[in-house]
Amino acid sequence: MQITKQADYAIRCILYLAFNSTGRTVMIEEISRTMDIPKSFLAKILQRLNKAGIVRSVRGIKGGFLLNRELSEISLLDVITSIDGPISLNRCAVEQDQCRRACICTVHPVWTELRQNIKDYLQGITFDRLIANTDLKTPLGSKTNP
């Protein structure tokens, strides 16, 4: 399993919003410039995060994006699956009907258990915890870091 570049960018985007959107909307240009995320790529990511209910878009002159949930209600799993879909090391652990050997395969239970362990771990890492574990005033990867 490897996190895609899109999911990595989405995590960076949520971190930026967590640090910078308190009481205000943030424009795509600001996130893109500060977090080194291509603007067109970021627009697609924000659409998916919006569809998942993680962020909310605001239209108009003072429009932009802001978080739609409390940081304690947004996990790494939420962000990753909103971008990449279900987490899996092997397709059969997600789509058992796609593998006719799932019921007799001795490795299948290993993939299934590992998948569940990864999901549980990522679900337990919320953005309030990530922010609480840093001394920075801006998110990692930001151009404004010291």
N, CA, C and O atoms as a GROMACS GRO file, in nm:
protein
  584
    1MET      N    1   0.084  -0.118   0.000
    1MET     CA    2   0.000   0.000   0.000
    1MET      C    3   0.088   0.124   0.000
    1MET      O    4   0.186   0.133   0.075
    2GLN      N    5   0.054   0.218  -0.084
    2GLN     CA    6   0.125   0.344  -0.088
    2GLN      C    7   0.023   0.455  -0.101
    2GLN      O    8  -0.068   0.448  -0.184
    3ILE      N    9   0.038   0.557  -0.020
    3ILE     CA   10  -0.050   0.672  -0.026
    3ILE      C   11  -0.018   0.747  -0.155
    3ILE      O   12   0.099   0.773  -0.186
    4THR      N   13  -0.120   0.783  -0.230
    4THR     CA   14  -0.098   0.855  -0.356
    4THR      C   15  -0.058   0.999  -0.328
    4THR      O   16  -0.079   1.052  -0.218
    5LYS      N   17  -0.002   1.061  -0.428
    5LYS     CA   18   0.035   1.202  -0.419
    5LYS      C   19  -0.089   1.287  -0.390
    5LYS      O   20  -0.083   1.384  -0.314
    6GLN      N   21  -0.202   1.250  -0.450
    6GLN     CA   22  -0.326   1.323  -0.425
    6GLN      C   23  -0.366   1.318  -0.279
    6GLN      O   24  -0.404   1.420  -0.221
    7ALA      N   25  -0.356   1.200  -0.218
    7ALA     CA   26  -0.391   1.186  -0.076
    7ALA      C   27  -0.293   1.264   0.011
    7ALA      O   28  -0.334   1.327   0.109
    8ASP      N   29  -0.166   1.262  -0.024
    8ASP     CA   30  -0.067   1.340   0.050
    8ASP      C   31  -0.101   1.488   0.041
    8ASP      O   32  -0.098   1.558   0.142
    9TYR      N   33  -0.132   1.536  -0.078
    9TYR     CA   34  -0.172   1.676  -0.095
    9TYR      C   35  -0.298   1.708  -0.015
    9TYR      O   36  -0.308   1.815   0.044
   10ALA      N   37  -0.392   1.617  -0.014
   10ALA     CA   38  -0.517   1.638   0.062
   10ALA      C   39  -0.488   1.653   0.210
   10ALA      O   40  -0.546   1.739   0.277
   11ILE      N   41  -0.399   1.572   0.262
   11ILE     CA   42  -0.361   1.581   0.404
   11ILE      C   43  -0.295   1.715   0.431
   11ILE      O   44  -0.324   1.780   0.531
   12ARG      N   45  -0.206   1.757   0.343
   12ARG     CA   46  -0.140   1.888   0.358
   12ARG      C   47  -0.242   2.001   0.351
   12ARG      O   48  -0.231   2.100   0.424
   13CYS      N   49  -0.339   1.986   0.265
   13CYS     CA   50  -0.445   2.087   0.252
   13CYS      C   51  -0.526   2.099   0.382
   13CYS      O   52  -0.553   2.209   0.429
   14ILE      N   53  -0.564   1.985   0.439
   14ILE     CA   54  -0.641   1.987   0.564
   14ILE      C   55  -0.557   2.046   0.676
   14ILE      O   56  -0.608   2.123   0.758
   15LEU      N   57  -0.429   2.012   0.682
   15LEU     CA   58  -0.341   2.073   0.783
   15LEU      C   59  -0.336   2.224   0.767
   15LEU      O   60  -0.341   2.298   0.865
   16TYR      N   61  -0.324   2.270   0.643
   16TYR     CA   62  -0.320   2.414   0.619
   16TYR      C   63  -0.450   2.480   0.666
   16TYR      O   64  -0.447   2.582   0.734
   17LEU      N   65  -0.562   2.422   0.629
   17LEU     CA   66  -0.690   2.478   0.672
   17LEU      C   67  -0.703   2.475   0.824
   17LEU      O   68  -0.758   2.568   0.883
   18ALA      N   69  -0.654   2.370   0.886
   18ALA     CA   70  -0.662   2.359   1.032
   18ALA      C   71  -0.585   2.473   1.099
   18ALA      O   72  -0.629   2.526   1.201
   19PHE      N   73  -0.471   2.509   1.043
   19PHE     CA   74  -0.390   2.615   1.101
   19PHE      C   75  -0.436   2.755   1.062
   19PHE      O   76  -0.409   2.851   1.133
   20ASN      N   77  -0.504   2.766   0.948
   20ASN     CA   78  -0.526   2.900   0.892
   20ASN      C   79  -0.670   2.940   0.863
   20ASN      O   80  -0.693   3.053   0.820
   21SER      N   81  -0.766   2.854   0.886
   21SER     CA   82  -0.901   2.892   0.844
   21SER      C   83  -0.994   2.928   0.958
   21SER      O   84  -1.115   2.942   0.937
   22THR      N   85  -0.943   2.945   1.077
   22THR     CA   86  -1.029   2.978   1.190
   22THR      C   87  -1.101   3.109   1.163
   22THR      O   88  -1.041   3.217   1.164
   23GLY      N   89  -1.229   3.098   1.139
   23GLY     CA   90  -1.312   3.217   1.117
   23GLY      C   91  -1.302   3.279   0.979
   23GLY      O   92  -1.359   3.386   0.957
   24ARG      N   93  -1.233   3.216   0.888
   24ARG     CA   94  -1.224   3.274   0.752
   24ARG      C   95  -1.215   3.164   0.648
   24ARG      O   96  -1.173   3.052   0.675
   25THR      N   97  -1.256   3.200   0.527
   25THR     CA   98  -1.239   3.107   0.416
   25THR      C   99  -1.099   3.128   0.357
   25THR      O  100  -1.042   3.236   0.366
   26VAL      N  101  -1.048   3.023   0.298
   26VAL     CA  102  -0.914   3.028   0.240
   26VAL      C  103  -0.925   2.998   0.092
   26VAL      O  104  -0.987   2.900   0.052
   27MET      N  105  -0.865   3.082   0.012
   27MET     CA  106  -0.868   3.067  -0.133
   27MET      C  107  -0.774   2.955  -0.177
   27MET      O  108  -0.672   2.928  -0.113
   28ILE      N  109  -0.810   2.890  -0.288
   28ILE     CA  110  -0.726   2.784  -0.346
   28ILE      C  111  -0.586   2.836  -0.373
   28ILE      O  112  -0.488   2.766  -0.346
   29GLU      N  113  -0.574   2.957  -0.424
   29GLU     CA  114  -0.443   3.013  -0.458
   29GLU      C  115  -0.352   3.017  -0.337
   29GLU      O  116  -0.233   2.987  -0.347
   30GLU      N  117  -0.407   3.054  -0.222
   30GLU     CA  118  -0.327   3.063  -0.099
   30GLU      C  119  -0.276   2.926  -0.057
   30GLU      O  120  -0.158   2.910  -0.025
   31ILE      N  121  -0.364   2.827  -0.058
   31ILE     CA  122  -0.324   2.691  -0.020
   31ILE      C  123  -0.220   2.638  -0.118
   31ILE      O  124  -0.118   2.582  -0.079
   32SER      N  125  -0.248   2.656  -0.246
   32SER     CA  126  -0.160   2.608  -0.352
   32SER      C  127  -0.019   2.666  -0.338
   32SER      O  128   0.080   2.594  -0.342
   33ARG      N  129  -0.013   2.797  -0.322
   33ARG     CA  130   0.115   2.867  -0.314
   33ARG      C  131   0.192   2.826  -0.188
   33ARG      O  132   0.311   2.797  -0.195
   34THR      N  133   0.125   2.825  -0.076
   34THR     CA  134   0.192   2.800   0.052
   34THR      C  135   0.233   2.655   0.069
   34THR      O  136   0.338   2.627   0.126
   35MET      N  137   0.151   2.562   0.020
   35MET     CA  138   0.176   2.420   0.043
   35MET      C  139   0.238   2.349  -0.077
   35MET      O  140   0.252   2.226  -0.076
   36ASP      N  141   0.275   2.424  -0.181
   36ASP     CA  142   0.338   2.366  -0.301
   36ASP      C  143   0.251   2.257  -0.364
   36ASP      O  144   0.299   2.148  -0.394
   37ILE      N  145   0.125   2.288  -0.384
   37ILE     CA  146   0.033   2.194  -0.448
   37ILE      C  147  -0.016   2.262  -0.577
   37ILE      O  148  -0.069   2.372  -0.571
   38PRO      N  149   0.000   2.198  -0.691
   38PRO     CA  150  -0.049   2.258  -0.816
   38PRO      C  151  -0.197   2.294  -0.804
   38PRO      O  152  -0.279   2.214  -0.759
   39LYS      N  153  -0.229   2.416  -0.846
   39LYS     CA  154  -0.364   2.470  -0.828
   39LYS      C  155  -0.472   2.383  -0.893
   39LYS      O  156  -0.575   2.358  -0.831
   40SER      N  157  -0.450   2.337  -1.015
   40SER     CA  158  -0.553   2.256  -1.083
   40SER      C  159  -0.572   2.122  -1.012
   40SER      O  160  -0.684   2.071  -1.005
   41PHE      N  161  -0.463   2.067  -0.961
   41PHE     CA  162  -0.468   1.942  -0.886
   41PHE      C  163  -0.544   1.964  -0.755
   41PHE      O  164  -0.627   1.882  -0.715
   42LEU      N  165  -0.515   2.075  -0.689
   42LEU     CA  166  -0.578   2.109  -0.562
   42LEU      C  167  -0.728   2.129  -0.579
   42LEU      O  168  -0.806   2.090  -0.492
   43ALA      N  169  -0.769   2.188  -0.689
   43ALA     CA  170  -0.913   2.209  -0.712
   43ALA      C  171  -0.987   2.075  -0.715
   43ALA      O  172  -1.096   2.063  -0.659
   44LYS      N  173  -0.929   1.976  -0.780
   44LYS     CA  174  -0.992   1.843  -0.786
   44LYS      C  175  -0.994   1.777  -0.648
   44LYS      O  176  -1.092   1.712  -0.610
   45ILE      N  177  -0.887   1.794  -0.574
   45ILE     CA  178  -0.879   1.739  -0.439
   45ILE      C  179  -0.986   1.802  -0.350
   45ILE      O  180  -1.057   1.732  -0.278
   46LEU      N  181  -0.997   1.933  -0.357
   46LEU     CA  182  -1.096   2.003  -0.274
   46LEU      C  183  -1.238   1.964  -0.312
   46LEU      O  184  -1.326   1.961  -0.226
   47GLN      N  185  -1.263   1.934  -0.439
   47GLN     CA  186  -1.396   1.885  -0.480
   47GLN      C  187  -1.428   1.754  -0.410
   47GLN      O  188  -1.538   1.735  -0.360
   48ARG      N  189  -1.331   1.664  -0.406
   48ARG     CA  190  -1.352   1.534  -0.339
   48ARG      C  191  -1.370   1.551  -0.188
   48ARG      O  192  -1.455   1.486  -0.128
   49LEU      N  193  -1.288   1.638  -0.128
   49LEU     CA  194  -1.301   1.663   0.015
   49LEU      C  195  -1.436   1.728   0.048
   49LEU      O  196  -1.495   1.702   0.152
   50ASN      N  197  -1.482   1.813  -0.042
   50ASN     CA  198  -1.613   1.876  -0.025
   50ASN      C  199  -1.725   1.772  -0.035
   50ASN      O  200  -1.817   1.771   0.046
   51LYS      N  201  -1.715   1.685  -0.135
   51LYS     CA  202  -1.814   1.579  -0.153
   51LYS      C  203  -1.819   1.486  -0.031
   51LYS      O  204  -1.926   1.436   0.005
   52ALA      N  205  -1.704   1.464   0.032
   52ALA     CA  206  -1.696   1.378   0.151
   52ALA      C  207  -1.741   1.451   0.277
   52ALA      O  208  -1.750   1.390   0.384
   53GLY      N  209  -1.768   1.580   0.266
   53GLY     CA  210  -1.813   1.657   0.382
   53GLY      C  211  -1.701   1.700   0.476
   53GLY      O  212  -1.728   1.740   0.589
   54ILE      N  213  -1.578   1.691   0.431
   54ILE     CA  214  -1.464   1.728   0.515
   54ILE      C  215  -1.439   1.878   0.509
   54ILE      O  216  -1.408   1.941   0.610
   55VAL      N  217  -1.453   1.934   0.390
   55VAL     CA  218  -1.442   2.080   0.374
   55VAL      C  219  -1.574   2.132   0.318
   55VAL      O  220  -1.659   2.056   0.272
   56ARG      N  221  -1.586   2.262   0.322
   56ARG     CA  222  -1.705   2.327   0.266
   56ARG      C  223  -1.657   2.441   0.179
   56ARG      O  224  -1.564   2.514   0.215
   57SER      N  225  -1.720   2.457   0.064
   57SER     CA  226  -1.683   2.568  -0.024
   57SER      C  227  -1.781   2.682  -0.004
   57SER      O  228  -1.900   2.661   0.021
   58VAL      N  229  -1.728   2.802  -0.015
   58VAL     CA  230  -1.808   2.923  -0.003
   58VAL      C  231  -1.788   3.002  -0.131
   58VAL      O  232  -1.676   3.032  -0.170
   59ARG      N  233  -1.898   3.034  -0.196
   59ARG     CA  234  -1.891   3.108  -0.322
   59ARG      C  235  -1.890   3.258  -0.295
   59ARG      O  236  -1.924   3.305  -0.187
   60GLY      N  237  -1.849   3.331  -0.398
   60GLY     CA  238  -1.855   3.476  -0.389
   60GLY      C  239  -1.719   3.540  -0.372
   60GLY      O  240  -1.616   3.474  -0.372
   61ILE      N  241  -1.723   3.673  -0.356
   61ILE     CA  242  -1.601   3.752  -0.348
   61ILE      C  243  -1.513   3.710  -0.230
   61ILE      O  244  -1.391   3.708  -0.243
   62LYS      N  245  -1.572   3.678  -0.120
   62LYS     CA  246  -1.495   3.634  -0.003
   62LYS      C  247  -1.500   3.482   0.009
   62LYS      O  248  -1.487   3.427   0.118
   63GLY      N  249  -1.517   3.417  -0.104
   63GLY     CA  250  -1.530   3.272  -0.107
   63GLY      C  251  -1.398   3.201  -0.092
   63GLY      O  252  -1.291   3.261  -0.090
   64GLY      N  253  -1.409   3.073  -0.082
   64GLY     CA  254  -1.292   2.988  -0.065
   64GLY      C  255  -1.336   2.859   0.003
   64GLY      O  256  -1.447   2.810  -0.019
   65PHE      N  257  -1.248   2.805   0.084
   65PHE     CA  258  -1.276   2.679   0.153
   65PHE      C  259  -1.248   2.692   0.301
   65PHE      O  260  -1.162   2.769   0.344
   66LEU      N  261  -1.322   2.613   0.378
   66LEU     CA  262  -1.298   2.601   0.520
   66LEU      C  263  -1.336   2.460   0.563
   66LEU      O  264  -1.407   2.389   0.491
   67LEU      N  265  -1.290   2.422   0.679
   67LEU     CA  266  -1.322   2.290   0.730
   67LEU      C  267  -1.470   2.281   0.762
   67LEU      O  268  -1.530   2.377   0.810
   68ASN      N  269  -1.528   2.167   0.735
   68ASN     CA  270  -1.670   2.146   0.757
   68ASN      C  271  -1.697   2.065   0.885
   68ASN      O  272  -1.812   2.048   0.924
   69ARG      N  273  -1.591   2.016   0.947
   69ARG     CA  274  -1.602   1.938   1.071
   69ARG      C  275  -1.498   1.987   1.170
   69ARG      O  276  -1.402   2.055   1.135
   70GLU      N  277  -1.519   1.950   1.293
   70GLU     CA  278  -1.418   1.976   1.395
   70GLU      C  279  -1.295   1.890   1.364
   70GLU      O  280  -1.308   1.782   1.307
   71LEU      N  281  -1.179   1.938   1.403
   71LEU     CA  282  -1.055   1.862   1.378
   71LEU      C  283  -1.058   1.725   1.443
   71LEU      O  284  -0.999   1.630   1.392
   72SER      N  285  -1.126   1.713   1.555
   72SER     CA  286  -1.135   1.584   1.625
   72SER      C  287  -1.225   1.486   1.550
   72SER      O  288  -1.228   1.367   1.582
   73GLU      N  289  -1.298   1.536   1.451
   73GLU     CA  290  -1.388   1.452   1.372
   73GLU      C  291  -1.334   1.420   1.233
   73GLU      O  292  -1.403   1.359   1.152
   74ILE      N  293  -1.211   1.461   1.206
   74ILE     CA  294  -1.148   1.434   1.077
   74ILE      C  295  -1.026   1.348   1.102
   74ILE      O  296  -0.931   1.390   1.169
   75SER      N  297  -1.027   1.226   1.048
   75SER     CA  298  -0.913   1.136   1.066
   75SER      C  299  -0.833   1.126   0.937
   75SER      O  300  -0.880   1.164   0.829
   76LEU      N  301  -0.712   1.074   0.950
   76LEU     CA  302  -0.632   1.047   0.831
   76LEU      C  303  -0.706   0.951   0.738
   76LEU      O  304  -0.702   0.966   0.616
   77LEU      N  305  -0.775   0.852   0.797
   77LEU     CA  306  -0.851   0.757   0.716
   77LEU      C  307  -0.958   0.828   0.634
   77LEU      O  308  -0.976   0.798   0.516
   78ASP      N  309  -1.029   0.923   0.695
   78ASP     CA  310  -1.132   0.997   0.624
   78ASP      C  311  -1.076   1.067   0.500
   78ASP      O  312  -1.133   1.060   0.391
   79VAL      N  313  -0.964   1.133   0.518
   79VAL     CA  314  -0.904   1.209   0.408
   79VAL      C  315  -0.851   1.115   0.301
   79VAL      O  316  -0.876   1.136   0.182
   80ILE      N  317  -0.778   1.013   0.342
   80ILE     CA  318  -0.719   0.920   0.245
   80ILE      C  319  -0.828   0.849   0.164
   80ILE      O  320  -0.817   0.840   0.041
   81THR      N  321  -0.931   0.798   0.230
   81THR     CA  322  -1.035   0.725   0.156
   81THR      C  323  -1.121   0.817   0.071
   81THR      O  324  -1.177   0.774  -0.029
   82SER      N  325  -1.132   0.943   0.109
   82SER     CA  326  -1.209   1.036   0.025
   82SER      C  327  -1.136   1.062  -0.107
   82SER      O  328  -1.199   1.098  -0.207
   83ILE      N  329  -1.007   1.043  -0.107
   83ILE     CA  330  -0.927   1.066  -0.227
   83ILE      C  331  -0.897   0.934  -0.300
   83ILE      O  332  -0.916   0.924  -0.421
   84ASP      N  333  -0.849   0.834  -0.226
   84ASP     CA  334  -0.802   0.710  -0.288
   84ASP      C  335  -0.901   0.595  -0.285
   84ASP      O  336  -0.879   0.493  -0.350
   85GLY      N  337  -1.010   0.609  -0.212
   85GLY     CA  338  -1.103   0.498  -0.197
   85GLY      C  339  -1.058   0.406  -0.084
   85GLY      O  340  -0.972   0.443  -0.005
   86PRO      N  341  -1.118   0.287  -0.076
   86PRO     CA  342  -1.088   0.197   0.036
   86PRO      C  343  -0.940   0.158   0.042
   86PRO      O  344  -0.875   0.139  -0.060
   87ILE      N  345  -0.890   0.147   0.164
   87ILE     CA  346  -0.752   0.106   0.187
   87ILE      C  347  -0.743  -0.045   0.176
   87ILE      O  348  -0.826  -0.119   0.230
   88SER      N  349  -0.642  -0.090   0.104
   88SER     CA  350  -0.625  -0.235   0.090
   88SER      C  351  -0.484  -0.266   0.047
   88SER      O  352  -0.422  -0.191  -0.029
   89LEU      N  353  -0.433  -0.377   0.094
   89LEU     CA  354  -0.305  -0.427   0.048
   89LEU      C  355  -0.324  -0.522  -0.069
   89LEU      O  356  -0.234  -0.542  -0.151
   90ASN      N  357  -0.441  -0.580  -0.075
   90ASN     CA  358  -0.474  -0.674  -0.181
   90ASN      C  359  -0.622  -0.656  -0.213
   90ASN      O  360  -0.704  -0.644  -0.122
   91ARG      N  361  -0.656  -0.654  -0.338
   91ARG     CA  362  -0.794  -0.631  -0.382
   91ARG      C  363  -0.893  -0.726  -0.316
   91ARG      O  364  -1.007  -0.688  -0.289
   92CYS      N  365  -0.851  -0.849  -0.291
   92CYS     CA  366  -0.943  -0.948  -0.235
   92CYS      C  367  -0.987  -0.913  -0.094
   92CYS      O  368  -1.092  -0.960  -0.049
   93ALA      N  369  -0.910  -0.832  -0.023
   93ALA     CA  370  -0.948  -0.792   0.113
   93ALA      C  371  -1.063  -0.691   0.112
   93ALA      O  372  -1.131  -0.673   0.213
   94VAL      N  373  -1.083  -0.625  -0.001
   94VAL     CA  374  -1.192  -0.528  -0.015
   94VAL      C  375  -1.308  -0.588  -0.094
   94VAL      O  376  -1.424  -0.570  -0.058
   95GLU      N  377  -1.275  -0.658  -0.200
   95GLU     CA  378  -1.376  -0.712  -0.292
   95GLU      C  379  -1.366  -0.864  -0.296
   95GLU      O  380  -1.314  -0.920  -0.392
   96GLN      N  381  -1.415  -0.929  -0.192
   96GLN     CA  382  -1.403  -1.075  -0.184
   96GLN      C  383  -1.470  -1.145  -0.302
   96GLN      O  384  -1.427  -1.253  -0.343
   97ASP      N  385  -1.574  -1.084  -0.355
   97ASP     CA  386  -1.643  -1.146  -0.468
   97ASP      C  387  -1.557  -1.145  -0.596
   97ASP      O  388  -1.590  -1.214  -0.692
   98GLN      N  389  -1.450  -1.068  -0.596
   98GLN     CA  390  -1.360  -1.063  -0.712
   98GLN      C  391  -1.257  -1.175  -0.711
   98GLN      O  392  -1.185  -1.196  -0.809
   99CYS      N  393  -1.250  -1.247  -0.600
   99CYS     CA  394  -1.152  -1.356  -0.588
   99CYS      C  395  -1.224  -1.484  -0.551
   99CYS      O  396  -1.279  -1.495  -0.441
  100ARG      N  397  -1.224  -1.577  -0.639
  100ARG     CA  398  -1.296  -1.703  -0.611
  100ARG      C  399  -1.221  -1.792  -0.513
  100ARG      O  400  -1.274  -1.894  -0.469
  101ARG      N  401  -1.098  -1.755  -0.477
  101ARG     CA  402  -1.019  -1.834  -0.383
  101ARG      C  403  -1.025  -1.778  -0.240
  101ARG      O  404  -0.967  -1.837  -0.149
  102ALA      N  405  -1.093  -1.666  -0.219
  102ALA     CA  406  -1.094  -1.600  -0.088
  102ALA      C  407  -1.135  -1.694   0.025
  102ALA      O  408  -1.078  -1.688   0.134
  103CYS      N  409  -1.231  -1.780   0.000
  103CYS     CA  410  -1.280  -1.869   0.107
  103CYS      C  411  -1.185  -1.985   0.138
  103CYS      O  412  -1.199  -2.049   0.242
  104ILE      N  413  -1.089  -2.013   0.049
  104ILE     CA  414  -0.996  -2.124   0.074
  104ILE      C  415  -0.850  -2.077   0.083
  104ILE      O  416  -0.762  -2.158   0.113
  105CYS      N  417  -0.826  -1.951   0.059
  105CYS     CA  418  -0.689  -1.899   0.057
  105CYS      C  419  -0.637  -1.882   0.200
  105CYS      O  420  -0.704  -1.821   0.284
  106THR      N  421  -0.520  -1.934   0.228
  106THR     CA  422  -0.463  -1.924   0.362
  106THR      C  423  -0.406  -1.786   0.392
  106THR      O  424  -0.383  -1.753   0.508
  107VAL      N  425  -0.381  -1.707   0.290
  107VAL     CA  426  -0.327  -1.573   0.310
  107VAL      C  427  -0.438  -1.468   0.322
  107VAL      O  428  -0.417  -1.361   0.380
  108HIS      N  429  -0.554  -1.498   0.269
  108HIS     CA  430  -0.665  -1.402   0.271
  108HIS      C  431  -0.694  -1.345   0.410
  108HIS      O  432  -0.710  -1.224   0.422
  109PRO      N  433  -0.701  -1.427   0.515
  109PRO     CA  434  -0.727  -1.371   0.648
  109PRO      C  435  -0.617  -1.274   0.695
  109PRO      O  436  -0.644  -1.181   0.772
  110VAL      N  437  -0.495  -1.296   0.649
  110VAL     CA  438  -0.385  -1.206   0.684
  110VAL      C  439  -0.409  -1.069   0.622
  110VAL      O  440  -0.397  -0.967   0.689
  111TRP      N  441  -0.444  -1.066   0.491
  111TRP     CA  442  -0.472  -0.939   0.423
  111TRP      C  443  -0.590  -0.868   0.488
  111TRP      O  444  -0.586  -0.746   0.507
  112THR      N  445  -0.692  -0.942   0.522
  112THR     CA  446  -0.811  -0.883   0.582
  112THR      C  447  -0.780  -0.823   0.719
  112THR      O  448  -0.822  -0.712   0.750
  113GLU      N  449  -0.706  -0.898   0.801
  113GLU     CA  450  -0.672  -0.847   0.935
  113GLU      C  451  -0.579  -0.726   0.926
  113GLU      O  452  -0.597  -0.629   0.999
  114LEU      N  453  -0.481  -0.733   0.838
  114LEU     CA  454  -0.389  -0.622   0.821
  114LEU      C  455  -0.462  -0.497   0.772
  114LEU      O  456  -0.436  -0.387   0.819
  115ARG      N  457  -0.552  -0.515   0.678
  115ARG     CA  458  -0.633  -0.403   0.629
  115ARG      C  459  -0.711  -0.339   0.743
  115ARG      O  460  -0.715  -0.217   0.755
  116GLN      N  461  -0.772  -0.421   0.827
  116GLN     CA  462  -0.850  -0.368   0.939
  116GLN      C  463  -0.760  -0.296   1.039
  116GLN      O  464  -0.798  -0.192   1.093
  117ASN      N  465  -0.642  -0.350   1.065
  117ASN     CA  466  -0.548  -0.286   1.157
  117ASN      C  467  -0.505  -0.148   1.105
  117ASN      O  468  -0.499  -0.052   1.182
  118ILE      N  469  -0.477  -0.141   0.977
  118ILE     CA  470  -0.437  -0.013   0.916
  118ILE      C  471  -0.553   0.087   0.924
  118ILE      O  472  -0.534   0.203   0.961
  119LYS      N  473  -0.672   0.041   0.890
  119LYS     CA  474  -0.790   0.130   0.897
  119LYS      C  475  -0.810   0.181   1.039
  119LYS      O  476  -0.832   0.300   1.059
  120ASP      N  477  -0.804   0.092   1.137
  120ASP     CA  478  -0.823   0.132   1.277
  120ASP      C  479  -0.718   0.233   1.321
  120ASP      O  480  -0.748   0.331   1.388
  121TYR      N  481  -0.593   0.208   1.281
  121TYR     CA  482  -0.485   0.299   1.318
  121TYR      C  483  -0.506   0.438   1.258
  121TYR      O  484  -0.498   0.539   1.328
  122LEU      N  485  -0.534   0.443   1.127
  122LEU     CA  486  -0.554   0.571   1.060
  122LEU      C  487  -0.680   0.642   1.109
  122LEU      O  488  -0.683   0.765   1.114
  123GLN      N  489  -0.782   0.567   1.146
  123GLN     CA  490  -0.905   0.627   1.200
  123GLN      C  491  -0.876   0.693   1.335
  123GLN      O  492  -0.940   0.792   1.370
  124GLY      N  493  -0.782   0.639   1.408
  124GLY     CA  494  -0.748   0.693   1.540
  124GLY      C  495  -0.661   0.817   1.536
  124GLY      O  496  -0.643   0.884   1.638
  125ILE      N  497  -0.606   0.848   1.419
  125ILE     CA  498  -0.523   0.968   1.408
  125ILE      C  499  -0.608   1.080   1.351
  125ILE      O  500  -0.634   1.086   1.231
  126THR      N  501  -0.649   1.168   1.438
  126THR     CA  502  -0.732   1.282   1.398
  126THR      C  503  -0.644   1.406   1.386
  126THR      O  504  -0.534   1.411   1.440
  127PHE      N  505  -0.695   1.505   1.317
  127PHE     CA  506  -0.616   1.625   1.291
  127PHE      C  507  -0.593   1.708   1.416
  127PHE      O  508  -0.494   1.781   1.423
  128ASP      N  509  -0.681   1.700   1.515
  128ASP     CA  510  -0.652   1.769   1.640
  128ASP      C  511  -0.530   1.707   1.708
  128ASP      O  512  -0.450   1.778   1.769
  129ARG      N  513  -0.517   1.574   1.698
  129ARG     CA  514  -0.400   1.505   1.754
  129ARG      C  515  -0.273   1.542   1.677
  129ARG      O  516  -0.168   1.565   1.738
  130LEU      N  517  -0.283   1.549   1.546
  130LEU     CA  518  -0.165   1.586   1.466
  130LEU      C  519  -0.116   1.725   1.503
  130LEU      O  520   0.004   1.748   1.518
  131ILE      N  521  -0.209   1.818   1.516
  131ILE     CA  522  -0.173   1.955   1.548
  131ILE      C  523  -0.120   1.966   1.690
  131ILE      O  524  -0.027   2.042   1.716
  132ALA      N  525  -0.178   1.891   1.782
  132ALA     CA  526  -0.133   1.894   1.922
  132ALA      C  527   0.010   1.841   1.935
  132ALA      O  528   0.080   1.874   2.031
  133ASN      N  529   0.052   1.758   1.840
  133ASN     CA  530   0.185   1.698   1.845
  133ASN      C  531   0.292   1.780   1.775
  133ASN      O  532   0.402   1.730   1.752
  134THR      N  533   0.262   1.903   1.741
  134THR     CA  534   0.361   1.986   1.674
  134THR      C  535   0.377   2.117   1.748
  134THR      O  536   0.282   2.168   1.807
  135ASP      N  537   0.497   2.171   1.743
  135ASP     CA  538   0.525   2.301   1.804
  135ASP      C  539   0.517   2.412   1.700
  135ASP      O  540   0.536   2.530   1.731
  136LEU      N  541   0.490   2.374   1.576
  136LEU     CA  542   0.490   2.471   1.467
  136LEU      C  543   0.362   2.555   1.468
  136LEU      O  544   0.257   2.509   1.513
  137LYS      N  545   0.373   2.676   1.419
  137LYS     CA  546   0.256   2.762   1.404
  137LYS      C  547   0.194   2.744   1.266
  137LYS      O  548   0.081   2.788   1.243
  138THR      N  549   0.266   2.680   1.176
  138THR     CA  550   0.215   2.651   1.043
  138THR      C  551   0.242   2.504   1.014
  138THR      O  552   0.334   2.446   1.074
  139PRO      N  553   0.166   2.441   0.925
  139PRO     CA  554   0.181   2.298   0.903
  139PRO      C  555   0.313   2.260   0.837
  139PRO      O  556   0.377   2.341   0.769
  140LEU      N  557   0.352   2.136   0.860
  140LEU     CA  558   0.471   2.083   0.796
  140LEU      C  559   0.459   2.097   0.645
  140LEU      O  560   0.351   2.081   0.589
  141GLY      N  561   0.568   2.127   0.582
  141GLY     CA  562   0.568   2.139   0.437
  141GLY      C  563   0.536   2.278   0.389
  141GLY      O  564   0.550   2.308   0.270
  142SER      N  565   0.492   2.365   0.478
  142SER     CA  566   0.456   2.500   0.439
  142SER      C  567   0.582   2.579   0.404
  142SER      O  568   0.686   2.562   0.467
  143LYS      N  569   0.572   2.665   0.305
  143LYS     CA  570   0.683   2.750   0.267
  143LYS      C  571   0.719   2.850   0.377
  143LYS      O  572   0.829   2.905   0.379
  144THR      N  573   0.624   2.874   0.468
  144THR     CA  574   0.649   2.972   0.574
  144THR      C  575   0.712   2.912   0.698
  144THR      O  576   0.732   2.982   0.797
  145ASN      N  577   0.746   2.782   0.694
  145ASN     CA  578   0.814   2.720   0.808
  145ASN      C  579   0.951   2.783   0.827
  145ASN      O  580   1.015   2.822   0.729
  146PRO      N  581   0.996   2.792   0.952
  146PRO     CA  582   1.131   2.848   0.975
  146PRO      C  583   1.238   2.758   0.917
  146PRO      O  584   1.357   2.789   0.927
   0.00000   0.00000   0.00000
